[in-house]
Amino acid sequence: MRRILACVAGLCMLALATRAVLAQDIPAPDHERYVVIGSYIAEIMATLGAADQIVGVSSGTDHIPELEGVPRIPGFRNTSAEPMLALEPSVVLMAGRQTRPEVVRQLEGAGVAVKVFPDDVANLDVVPERIDQIGDLLNRTDEASALKERFRAELNAALAFVTQAASKPRGLFILSGGGRPTLVAGADTHIALLIELAGADNVTDGIAHFKPMSPEAMLQAAPEFILVNEEGLELSGGIPIALTAPGAALTPAGRSGNIFALPGGYLQGLGLNSPKAIRAIAKHVHPELQGGTQ
């Protein structure tokens, strides 16, 4: 009987010791090492005070001062697992459009936790949801609640600013430059949503996602303004690259030169900068608002 009790006691001690070791092996939220692929995720993390836990970040995050000097992961949709693993992360957070299933499998196979944030959603309700998700992940729920309230206040103020507009111009977004094909933002994209929320008509109703637009469709759409990424303003043959899209130079926007860009951080996904993007678009496309404050 004594021998049995001794064995039971020994097994209990072993179980407790094993449990203690396992608990030590699991890093607390503030000890995780994050690689972040997606600027809107990085913006939220930095604003919640977790920039010092980010050991690698994707391109398109140069507008986040807290991440200056953090290693950049090369590529966009072609991001590979190897440069991420070289930074020895414990967690990788990825925007859906910058994710390939095989990369997720490689990371998870190496023992790295991966969370993918779906971003093919043209609805600003997704921003508070992401703030909550990241706040829970970081164990910073109080900070996340405060950030949600701030975001909602900024969004409501931007939308109220737009209501002062009397005009409703027609426009579209053209993505170009950087060696990529020239594409327009379809009606189901986040950029089309920003154009609509800024009090304008997006003219790519018949297009889904980011796709080329035929010259005939471009001329029929007749945009009065063209919003572009910053690279789209670079000159090619004396005109902005974006206007080399078939038919673009012959549209009302092309003929009048009503083509403008926003900072890259405003256009890479729905996030904390979306209210600023709405204001900036509205001020450019509504003459009656151009004296308004940002």
The 8 nearest C-alpha neighbors of each residue, nearest first, counted from 0:
[[1, 3, 2, 4, 5, 6, 7, 8],
 [2, 0, 4, 3, 5, 6, 7, 8],
 [1, 3, 5, 0, 4, 6, 7, 8],
 [4, 2, 6, 0, 5, 1, 7, 8],
 [5, 3, 7, 1, 6, 2, 8, 0],
 [4, 6, 2, 8, 3, 7, 1, 9],
 [7, 5, 9, 3, 4, 8, 10, 2],
 [6, 8, 4, 10, 9, 5, 3, 11],
 [9, 7, 5, 11, 6, 10, 4, 12],
 [10, 8, 6, 12, 7, 11, 5, 13],
 [9, 11, 13, 7, 12, 8, 14, 6],
 [12, 10, 14, 8, 9, 13, 15, 7],
 [11, 13, 9, 15, 10, 14, 16, 8],
 [14, 12, 10, 16, 11, 15, 17, 9],
 [13, 15, 17, 11, 16, 12, 18, 10],
 [16, 14, 18, 12, 17, 13, 19, 11],
 [15, 17, 13, 19, 18, 14, 12, 20],
 [18, 16, 14, 20, 19, 15, 13, 21],
 [17, 19, 15, 21, 16, 20, 14, 22],
 [20, 18, 16, 22, 17, 21, 15, 23],
 [21, 19, 23, 17, 22, 18, 16, 24],
 [20, 22, 24, 18, 23, 19, 17, 25],
 [23, 21, 19, 24, 25, 20, 18, 26],
 [22, 24, 20, 21, 25, 19, 26, 18],
 [25, 23, 21, 22, 26, 20, 19, 27],
 [26, 24, 22, 23, 21, 27, 20, 31],
 [27, 25, 30, 31, 24, 28, 23, 29],
 [26, 28, 30, 29, 25, 31, 23, 137],
 [29, 27, 137, 30, 31, 26, 138, 136],
 [28, 30, 27, 31, 137, 52, 26, 138],
 [31, 29, 27, 28, 26, 32, 52, 89],
 [30, 32, 28, 29, 89, 26, 33, 52],
 [33, 31, 88, 89, 52, 53, 54, 90],
 [34, 32, 53, 90, 88, 91, 54, 52],
 [33, 35, 55, 91, 56, 54, 53, 88],
 [34, 36, 56, 92, 91, 93, 33, 37],
 [37, 35, 93, 57, 56, 94, 92, 34],
 [38, 36, 94, 40, 39, 93, 35, 57],
 [37, 39, 41, 60, 40, 42, 59, 36],
 [38, 40, 42, 270, 41, 37, 268, 43],
 [41, 39, 43, 38, 42, 37, 44, 35],
 [40, 42, 38, 44, 39, 43, 45, 35],
 [43, 41, 39, 45, 40, 44, 38, 46],
 [42, 44, 46, 40, 41, 45, 47, 39],
 [43, 45, 41, 47, 49, 46, 42, 50],
 [46, 44, 50, 48, 42, 49, 47, 43],
 [45, 47, 43, 48, 44, 42, 49, 50],
 [46, 48, 44, 45, 49, 43, 142, 143],
 [47, 49, 45, 46, 50, 44, 51, 142],
 [48, 50, 45, 44, 51, 52, 47, 53],
 [51, 49, 45, 52, 53, 48, 65, 44],
 [50, 52, 49, 53, 54, 48, 65, 66],
 [51, 53, 50, 32, 49, 33, 54, 31],
 [54, 52, 33, 50, 51, 55, 34, 32],
 [53, 55, 34, 33, 32, 52, 69, 86],
 [56, 54, 34, 70, 53, 71, 69, 35],
 [55, 57, 35, 71, 34, 36, 72, 70],
 [58, 56, 36, 72, 71, 37, 35, 59],
 [57, 59, 60, 71, 72, 56, 73, 61],
 [58, 60, 61, 38, 57, 263, 264, 62],
 [59, 61, 62, 38, 58, 63, 57, 264],
 [60, 62, 63, 59, 67, 64, 58, 66],
 [61, 63, 60, 64, 264, 59, 263, 262],
 [62, 64, 61, 65, 60, 66, 42, 67],
 [65, 63, 66, 67, 62, 61, 60, 45],
 [64, 66, 63, 67, 50, 45, 51, 68],
 [67, 65, 64, 69, 63, 68, 50, 61],
 [66, 68, 64, 69, 65, 61, 63, 70],
 [67, 69, 66, 70, 71, 65, 64, 55],
 [68, 70, 66, 67, 55, 54, 71, 56],
 [71, 69, 55, 68, 56, 72, 54, 57],
 [72, 70, 56, 57, 55, 58, 73, 69],
 [71, 73, 57, 56, 55, 82, 70, 58],
 [74, 72, 71, 78, 57, 58, 75, 82],
 [73, 75, 78, 77, 76, 72, 58, 57],
 [74, 76, 77, 78, 97, 73, 58, 57],
 [75, 77, 97, 78, 74, 98, 96, 99],
 [76, 78, 75, 74, 79, 97, 99, 98],
 [79, 77, 74, 75, 76, 73, 80, 72],
 [80, 78, 81, 102, 77, 82, 83, 74],
 [79, 81, 83, 102, 82, 84, 106, 105],
 [80, 82, 84, 83, 79, 85, 106, 105],
 [83, 81, 85, 84, 80, 72, 79, 86],
 [82, 84, 80, 81, 85, 86, 34, 72],
 [83, 85, 87, 81, 86, 82, 80, 88],
 [84, 86, 82, 83, 87, 81, 88, 80],
 [85, 87, 84, 83, 88, 54, 82, 55],
 [88, 86, 84, 85, 89, 83, 32, 54],
 [89, 87, 32, 33, 90, 86, 34, 84],
 [88, 90, 32, 111, 31, 112, 33, 87],
 [91, 89, 112, 33, 88, 111, 113, 32],
 [92, 90, 34, 113, 33, 35, 112, 93],
 [93, 91, 35, 114, 113, 115, 36, 34],
 [92, 94, 36, 115, 37, 35, 116, 95],
 [95, 93, 116, 37, 97, 96, 115, 36],
 [94, 96, 117, 98, 97, 116, 118, 115],
 [95, 97, 98, 94, 118, 76, 119, 117],
 [98, 96, 76, 95, 94, 75, 93, 99],
 [99, 97, 95, 96, 76, 93, 94, 100],
 [98, 100, 102, 101, 103, 97, 76, 77],
 [101, 99, 103, 102, 104, 98, 105, 95],
 [100, 102, 104, 103, 99, 105, 98, 106],
 [103, 101, 105, 104, 100, 99, 80, 79],
 [102, 104, 100, 106, 101, 105, 107, 99],
 [103, 105, 101, 107, 102, 106, 108, 100],
 [106, 104, 108, 102, 103, 107, 101, 109],
 [107, 105, 109, 103, 108, 111, 104, 102],
 [106, 108, 111, 110, 104, 109, 105, 112],
 [109, 107, 105, 106, 110, 104, 111, 103],
 [110, 108, 106, 107, 111, 105, 84, 104],
 [109, 111, 107, 108, 112, 106, 89, 105],
 [112, 110, 107, 89, 106, 90, 109, 113],
 [111, 113, 90, 107, 91, 89, 110, 114],
 [114, 112, 91, 90, 92, 111, 115, 107],
 [113, 115, 92, 93, 91, 116, 112, 90],
 [114, 116, 93, 95, 94, 92, 117, 113],
 [115, 117, 94, 95, 118, 93, 114, 92],
 [118, 116, 95, 119, 94, 115, 120, 96],
 [117, 119, 120, 95, 116, 94, 96, 268],
 [118, 120, 117, 121, 188, 96, 95, 189],
 [121, 119, 118, 122, 189, 117, 188, 125],
 [122, 120, 189, 188, 187, 192, 119, 123],
 [121, 123, 124, 120, 125, 189, 192, 269],
 [122, 124, 125, 126, 269, 121, 270, 127],
 [125, 123, 122, 126, 127, 128, 121, 129],
 [124, 126, 128, 123, 127, 122, 129, 120],
 [125, 127, 129, 128, 124, 270, 123, 130],
 [128, 126, 130, 129, 147, 125, 124, 131],
 [127, 129, 125, 131, 126, 130, 132, 124],
 [130, 128, 132, 126, 131, 127, 133, 125],
 [129, 131, 127, 133, 128, 132, 143, 134],
 [132, 130, 134, 128, 129, 133, 143, 135],
 [133, 131, 129, 135, 134, 130, 136, 128],
 [132, 134, 136, 130, 135, 131, 129, 137],
 [133, 135, 139, 140, 131, 143, 137, 136],
 [136, 134, 138, 132, 133, 137, 140, 131],
 [135, 137, 133, 134, 138, 132, 28, 139],
 [136, 138, 134, 139, 28, 135, 133, 29],
 [139, 137, 135, 136, 134, 140, 28, 29],
 [140, 138, 134, 137, 142, 141, 143, 135],
 [139, 141, 143, 134, 142, 135, 138, 144],
 [142, 140, 144, 143, 139, 145, 134, 138],
 [141, 143, 145, 140, 144, 139, 47, 146],
 [142, 144, 140, 146, 134, 141, 145, 130],
 [145, 143, 147, 141, 146, 142, 140, 148],
 [144, 146, 142, 148, 143, 147, 149, 141],
 [147, 145, 143, 149, 148, 144, 150, 142],
 [148, 146, 150, 144, 149, 145, 127, 143],
 [147, 149, 151, 145, 146, 150, 152, 144],
 [148, 150, 146, 152, 147, 151, 153, 145],
 [151, 149, 147, 153, 152, 148, 154, 146],
 [152, 150, 154, 148, 153, 149, 155, 147],
 [151, 153, 149, 155, 150, 154, 156, 148],
 [154, 152, 156, 150, 151, 155, 274, 157],
 [155, 153, 274, 151, 157, 156, 152, 150],
 [154, 156, 158, 152, 157, 153, 151, 159],
 [155, 157, 159, 153, 154, 158, 152, 160],
 [158, 156, 160, 154, 159, 155, 274, 278],
 [157, 159, 161, 155, 160, 156, 154, 162],
 [158, 160, 156, 162, 157, 161, 155, 163],
 [159, 161, 157, 158, 162, 163, 156, 278],
 [162, 160, 158, 163, 159, 164, 197, 198],
 [161, 163, 159, 164, 160, 158, 198, 165],
 [162, 164, 161, 160, 165, 159, 288, 287],
 [165, 163, 162, 161, 166, 285, 288, 287],
 [164, 166, 163, 167, 287, 285, 162, 198],
 [167, 165, 164, 168, 285, 198, 199, 287],
 [166, 168, 199, 198, 200, 169, 165, 285],
 [169, 167, 199, 200, 166, 223, 170, 284],
 [170, 168, 200, 222, 223, 199, 201, 202],
 [171, 169, 222, 224, 201, 223, 225, 202],
 [170, 172, 225, 201, 202, 226, 222, 173],
 [171, 173, 226, 227, 184, 183, 225, 174],
 [174, 172, 183, 227, 182, 241, 175, 226],
 [173, 175, 182, 181, 227, 228, 183, 172],
 [174, 176, 181, 231, 241, 179, 180, 173],
 [177, 175, 230, 231, 178, 179, 240, 174],
 [176, 178, 179, 230, 175, 231, 180, 233],
 [179, 177, 176, 180, 175, 181, 230, 240],
 [178, 180, 177, 176, 175, 181, 174, 182],
 [181, 179, 182, 175, 178, 176, 174, 211],
 [182, 180, 175, 174, 244, 211, 179, 173],
 [183, 181, 211, 210, 174, 173, 209, 180],
 [182, 184, 173, 209, 172, 210, 174, 211],
 [185, 183, 209, 172, 188, 208, 191, 173],
 [186, 184, 207, 206, 208, 203, 187, 209],
 [185, 187, 204, 191, 203, 188, 207, 206],
 [188, 186, 185, 207, 208, 121, 191, 189],
 [189, 187, 191, 190, 121, 185, 186, 208],
 [188, 190, 121, 192, 191, 193, 269, 268],
 [191, 189, 193, 192, 188, 194, 184, 266],
 [190, 192, 194, 188, 193, 189, 186, 201],
 [191, 193, 189, 195, 190, 194, 196, 121],
 [192, 194, 190, 196, 191, 195, 277, 197],
 [195, 193, 191, 197, 192, 196, 199, 201],
 [194, 196, 199, 192, 197, 198, 193, 200],
 [197, 195, 193, 198, 194, 192, 277, 158],
 [198, 196, 281, 277, 194, 195, 199, 161],
 [199, 197, 196, 195, 167, 161, 281, 194],
 [200, 198, 167, 195, 168, 194, 197, 169],
 [201, 199, 169, 195, 202, 168, 170, 167],
 [200, 202, 170, 171, 203, 191, 169, 195],
 [203, 201, 204, 220, 171, 170, 200, 169],
 [202, 204, 185, 206, 205, 186, 201, 171],
 [205, 203, 186, 206, 202, 185, 201, 207],
 [204, 206, 203, 207, 186, 185, 202, 216],
 [207, 205, 185, 203, 204, 186, 208, 210],
 [206, 208, 185, 187, 186, 209, 205, 210],
 [207, 209, 185, 188, 187, 184, 210, 206],
 [210, 208, 184, 183, 185, 182, 207, 211],
 [211, 209, 182, 183, 208, 212, 184, 185],
 [210, 212, 182, 183, 181, 213, 209, 180],
 [213, 211, 217, 216, 210, 214, 183, 182],
 [212, 214, 216, 215, 217, 245, 211, 246],
 [215, 213, 246, 245, 217, 216, 218, 212],
 [214, 216, 218, 213, 217, 219, 246, 212],
 [217, 215, 219, 213, 218, 214, 220, 212],
 [218, 216, 214, 220, 215, 219, 246, 213],
 [219, 217, 221, 215, 220, 216, 250, 246],
 [218, 220, 216, 221, 217, 215, 214, 250],
 [219, 221, 217, 218, 202, 222, 216, 203],
 [222, 220, 218, 250, 219, 251, 217, 223],
 [223, 221, 170, 169, 224, 220, 252, 251],
 [222, 224, 252, 251, 169, 170, 168, 221],
 [225, 223, 252, 170, 257, 222, 258, 226],
 [224, 226, 258, 171, 170, 172, 252, 227],
 [225, 227, 172, 259, 260, 258, 171, 173],
 [228, 226, 260, 173, 172, 231, 174, 259],
 [227, 229, 231, 260, 230, 174, 261, 263],
 [228, 230, 231, 260, 232, 227, 261, 263],
 [231, 229, 176, 232, 233, 228, 175, 177],
 [230, 232, 241, 175, 240, 228, 176, 229],
 [233, 231, 239, 230, 229, 240, 234, 241],
 [234, 232, 239, 230, 231, 240, 235, 176],
 [233, 235, 239, 238, 237, 240, 232, 236],
 [236, 234, 237, 240, 238, 239, 233, 243],
 [237, 235, 238, 234, 239, 240, 243, 233],
 [236, 238, 235, 234, 239, 240, 233, 242],
 [237, 239, 234, 235, 236, 240, 242, 243],
 [240, 238, 234, 232, 233, 241, 242, 235],
 [239, 241, 231, 243, 242, 235, 234, 233],
 [242, 240, 231, 243, 239, 175, 244, 173],
 [243, 241, 247, 248, 244, 240, 239, 253],
 [242, 244, 240, 241, 245, 247, 248, 239],
 [243, 245, 242, 247, 241, 181, 246, 240],
 [246, 244, 214, 247, 243, 213, 212, 217],
 [245, 247, 214, 249, 248, 217, 218, 244],
 [248, 246, 242, 249, 244, 250, 245, 253],
 [247, 249, 253, 242, 250, 246, 254, 243],
 [250, 248, 247, 246, 253, 254, 251, 218],
 [249, 251, 253, 221, 252, 247, 248, 218],
 [250, 252, 223, 254, 253, 221, 255, 222],
 [253, 251, 223, 224, 257, 255, 250, 254],
 [252, 254, 248, 250, 256, 251, 255, 249],
 [253, 255, 251, 252, 256, 249, 250, 248],
 [256, 254, 252, 257, 253, 251, 223, 250],
 [255, 257, 253, 258, 254, 252, 224, 251],
 [258, 256, 252, 224, 255, 225, 253, 259],
 [257, 259, 225, 256, 224, 226, 252, 260],
 [258, 260, 226, 227, 225, 257, 261, 232],
 [261, 259, 227, 229, 228, 226, 262, 258],
 [260, 262, 263, 265, 228, 229, 259, 227],
 [263, 261, 264, 265, 229, 260, 266, 228],
 [264, 262, 265, 266, 261, 267, 228, 229],
 [263, 265, 262, 266, 267, 62, 59, 272],
 [266, 264, 263, 272, 276, 262, 273, 267],
 [267, 265, 263, 268, 264, 190, 262, 261],
 [268, 266, 264, 265, 263, 38, 269, 39],
 [267, 269, 266, 270, 39, 189, 118, 265],
 [268, 270, 273, 189, 123, 126, 39, 267],
 [271, 269, 39, 272, 273, 126, 268, 42],
 [270, 272, 273, 150, 42, 39, 43, 274],
 [273, 271, 275, 265, 270, 274, 276, 264],
 [272, 274, 276, 275, 270, 271, 269, 265],
 [275, 273, 154, 277, 276, 272, 157, 153],
 [276, 274, 278, 272, 273, 277, 279, 265],
 [277, 275, 273, 279, 274, 278, 265, 280],
 [276, 278, 197, 274, 280, 275, 279, 193],
 [279, 277, 281, 275, 276, 280, 157, 282],
 [278, 280, 276, 282, 281, 277, 275, 283],
 [281, 279, 283, 277, 282, 278, 197, 276],
 [280, 282, 197, 278, 284, 283, 279, 285],
 [283, 281, 289, 288, 279, 280, 285, 284],
 [282, 284, 280, 281, 285, 279, 289, 286],
 [283, 285, 281, 282, 280, 286, 168, 224],
 [286, 284, 287, 288, 282, 281, 283, 166],
 [287, 285, 289, 288, 284, 283, 282, 290],
 [286, 288, 285, 289, 164, 290, 165, 282],
 [289, 287, 282, 291, 286, 290, 285, 164],
 [290, 288, 282, 286, 291, 287, 283, 285],
 [289, 291, 288, 292, 287, 282, 286, 293],
 [292, 290, 288, 289, 293, 282, 160, 287],
 [293, 291, 290, 289, 288, 282, 278, 160],
 [292, 278, 291, 279, 275, 282, 157, 160]]
